[in-house]
Amino acid sequence: MSTVTDLLTANRRYASTFTHGNLTAPPTRRIAILTCMDARLDPAKFLGLSEGEAHVIRNAGGRANPDALNALVISQQFLDTNEVVVIHHTQCGMTGLRDEAVTELLSERFGGPVERQQYGGFDDPVQSVLDDIATIRADARIPDDLPISGFIYDVETGLLTPVD
């Protein structure tokens, strides 16, 4: 059986008891969470969230890149969120990643030059949270008084540690 078939089977089970069709797009807890796409992170579980309570924006490293900033602006300006939480984690695959190295690897794999991009690698997860909070605060589309918190999630213990 293929993975897609398994996913569709699981979806049918889920849909057979689905009762959340009346939820609205604005999250009820009025919070937006920016975090990593790492499969070891399940923000709903480790934050005790249910469907409809938060916007969860995910990308490689949980970085405040242009797409994430656009999503945060939409979340805050049009869907009533009034707080942002940035969560990076231990053992992140983006740690130590260099844009040049990714470009070289992709060029080798695709047999020709690949345009260099910014992938968002970092050396220190605590500093990367602080950098992303600063990036969000610097965006003119985000109000200066919007509360923004930062955390590191430990993939071995499941605990969050605040970043000040």
N, C-alpha and C positions, 0 to 999 in steps of 0.2 A: 504494500500500500504506500502511496506517495505521501509526502509531507502535506501537500495541498489537500489531498483527500482527507487526511487526518484533521486538518484545520477546518474543513467544511463540515465534517462530522461533528466536531466539537462545537462549531457555530450553531448547527441545528439543535443540539442539546441545549445550548445557551438560550437560543431564541424560543424554544418551547416553553420556557418559564419566564421569559423577559417581561418585566413590568415597569420599565423606565422610559417608555415612549412619550411621557408627558414632561420630561425634563426640558428646561430652557437652555439656550446657548450660553448665557452668562452663568459662570459658576457660582453656586450658592455660598461658598466660603470666600468668594471675591479675591482669590489668590492665583497668581501665575507662578509656575515652577519651571526653572530652566535647569535641565540636568543632562547627563550623558546618555547615549543610546545603548551603553553596555547592557547586555542581556542579564547580568547579575543584579541590576538595579530594577526594582519594581516600586516606583514611588508611591503608588496607591497603597501597597501593603506596608512599606516601612514608615509611611506618614499617617496611616489609618484613614485613608480617603475612600470615599465611595463615588460611583458614577455621578457626574454633574457637580462635583464640589470644587474642582480646580482645573485650570488649564495646565497641561504638562507639555512643555516644549523640549524636544530632545534632539540632540545632534552629537557628532563625535566630540567628546570632551565636555559637552554641556557649555559650549562657548557662546559668548555674546557676539556672534558674528552678524553680518547684515540681515540674514534671513531670520535669525532669532530675535534681533531687535525689531524687525517689522512685525513679527508675531506678538511681541510684548506690547508694542504700540497699539495694535488692533485690540488685544486683550484688555489693555488699560483704557484706551480712549473710546472704544465702541462696545465693549462687553463687560464693563463695570468692575474690573478687578482693581483693587486698591492697595495691593502689596505684591512684592516679587521676592521669591526665594531662589537663590543660586546654589546648586548642589553639585560639587565635583566629588571624586571618590579616590580611594586608595587603589593601587595597582591598575591605574588607567592606561590603556594602550596609547594614549596621546602623550604620555610622559616621555620626554626625550625625543619626540618626533620632530624632525626638521623638514621644512618645506622642500629644500633642495634634495634631500634623500628620497622623499616621496616622488618628486618629479623625475629623478633618475630611475627609480624602480619602475615607474609607469612607462617611461620611455623605453626601457629594456623590454618590458612585457608586451608593449604594443608595437615594438620594432621601429620606432621613430620618435621624433621630438614630441613632447607633450607640453602644453602651456603651463607655466608655473602658476600655482594657486597658493592661497593661504589656507592651510589645513588646521591651524590652531593648536599645534603642539606646544608643550610647555615643560619646564623642568620641575617646578614645585607646585603641587596642587593648591596649597594655601595661597600662594602668590597669584595663581591663576584665578582663584575665586575673587581675590581683591581686585585684580585687573579687570575682571568681567563686571564687577559691581561698579568700578570707576567708568567703564565703557558705557554701561546702562545710564549711570548718572549724567554722563557727558552728552547723551543724546538729547537734542533740543526738543524732541517730541515727547519726552518723559518729564513729568512735573518734578521740580526740585524736591518737593516734600514727600514723594512716594517712598514708603518704607521698603528697603531692600535689605534682606538678610542673606548671609552666606554660611555654608556648612560643608564639611567633608564627611562623606559616608564611608564607613569602614566595611569593605566587602567581606572581611573575615568575621566581624562581630555583629554587623547590622546596625551599629550605633552611629548617630550623627554627632559631630563635634562642631560647635559654632566657630566661625572665623570672624575675628574682630578687626 
